[in-house]
C-alpha cells in the first residue's frame, strides 16, 4: 500500500502522520508543489515547507500566509517556526514593511536557540532604520 492510500484509508492511525510527511516530501522532490503544499498542511498546518511550495508555485499571497501562520506556533523556539519566520522577515523587508520585519526579527532574536540566527536578527534590528 502506498503512502497516499494509507493516509486516505487510515487517517487516525499512529503511522499516518509520518506517512503524510513522507508523502509531502515525495511530492516536493517530484516538483509537484501543489500536492506538496496540501500534504504539508495535512502533516502539520504550520510548516515552513508549505511556504516554500507556494513560492515555487509563484503564489506570494499564500506563501506569506503560510509563514504568517507560524507566528502563533508553540513552542516559540520550534525550529520549523523560526525557519519560516526568517523567510517572512525577508519577505517583509522586500515589501518595505520595516516595522513588521523588525517585529519578526525581535521574535527570532528572543527565541532562537541558534546563536548565529540570533546575531543576524539583532543586526537586522539594529540597521533597520537605515537599510529598509
Beta strands, then each sheet from edge to edge (+ up, - down):
end
